[in-house]
Amino acid sequence: MTTSEATTSDQLDDLPLPPGPNSYPVVGNTLGFLRDPFEFYDSLGDYGDVVSYSVAGEDFCTLLHPDYVEQVLVTEESKFGKSEFVQDAGERFIGNGLFASEGEFWRRQRTLIQPAFYRERITSYTEPMVDFAASAAKSWNDGETIRIDEAMKRLTLRILSKTLFDLDIRNQQSAIRDAVQAINDKGDASSVDAFLPDWVPTATNRRFRRATDDFDDVIETLIQKRRGEPPGDDFLSILMHATDEHGEGMSDEALRDEMATFLFAGHETTVLALTYCWYLLSEHSEVREKLNHELDSVLDGDTPTMADIEKLEYTDEVVREALRLYPPAYVVFRQTKEDVEIGGYRVPAGTTLTLPLFVIHTDDRWYDDPEQFRPERWTTEFEDSLPDYAYFPFGGGPRHCIGMRFANTEIRLVLATIAQHVEFDCHTSDLDLRMGTTLEPTNGIEMTVKKR
Ligand code: HEM
């Protein structure tokens, strides 16, 4: 060991552990967390910006300051791995896909996959995004009541199935749809199931295993079929033909894991981003009017294209603000690989770190009226004044969301297309949320369609 390393580790040993709520023997803070995870997170700020506690036998530390988010995701990212707790929960479905993998394997996969998300590629997916959104809007009758969250699920899964697999799954009983539902149920943080290994025979686990087996069969059949076909434009095809600098491609197992990962990471997140946009727009008529005005003047009744997106400035602010208030990926998890100093505290190796976006995004140190939906706040001056990582809906650093451009394009195009045809009256004035794999409405959201 060099002198400087010795000094550093000596200094680390002298640092105090982070403060946190009182914990009970054996169960730690599990009961408080399960009773009301929102209240639990709310109470953490009383202890400072680095707060430790334990849930279900795991040591946790929550970071509430943008500087510490940046330290973990960017400046000292090599000291933090993906959290085992999250890897174990998703292992059976997403395997060693990009979200969970680490080290050299992750780096190679990320390099192989990156070109599939280049702008030209995403541009080629805009047609199904806009066409499927227009056909959803046309299928609704004036005065009809719909579940907007379910409608967005059907629409975005149709878009994702087309772009990922070149499959149109509309109206079909689909193993892809079932797998997406099962993994989301499995991830419900307010349920004990989220903390149990897959082999424990609970109803959720049984459904999860069955859905994952069916999904595997579908993907295996698709991969075999595609091996005999000329290359297509969908992600599966692109990844099947991607090669590294030695001319080596991906194994069938790696392909399966990546496709499952895109579904896991890319579906529910986009559903929720859109659902919350519609919810917020229906609650704020003045914002909706401004949005209508922009869509009418920029698009003049035409369907939006990739090139229109940058002209739709207010639409962009609406989406940003919705992702601030309701970040679908509401917590980013990491695990310390070694003892680390964060904010003057020693955070021991093996601690699960949580970076709660939904808390940091509504901190009045960075945002005026933090709970208010105010798209207009997103001026250039405001963005320049905002500390880095006070807003990070797509994560940050080397592991930031690879699907960010895809999602940003899809959300804006779907929003602009549907909003040209309809408005919504919401029946739910107080949203009850639950911490699942994503931050989702507990009971779904009903809305009445008003044709424009
Ligand atoms: C509104 C939509 C979305 C949101 C809010 C979102 C958010 C995030 C966040 C916060 C991360 C970082 C996780 C971490 O650091 O642990 C992430 C990673 C990831 N996202 Fe997304 N995402 C969205 C859409 C998508 C889409 C559409 C896809 C794919 C089609 C996708 C694929 C991924 C993958 C593969 C990773 C892991 C990247 C890596 O570790 O190299 N996401 N996403």
Boltz pocket constraint, residues with backbone or C-beta under 6 A from the ligand:
constraints:
  - pocket:
      binder: B
      contacts: [[A, 98], [A, 99], [A, 100], [A, 101], [A, 110], [A, 261], [A, 262], [A, 265], [A, 266], [A, 267], [A, 269], [A, 270], [A, 273], [A, 327], [A, 328], [A, 329], [A, 332], [A, 333], [A, 392], [A, 393], [A, 394], [A, 395], [A, 396], [A, 398], [A, 399], [A, 400], [A, 401], [A, 402], [A, 403], [A, 404], [A, 406], [A, 407]]
      max_distance: 6.0
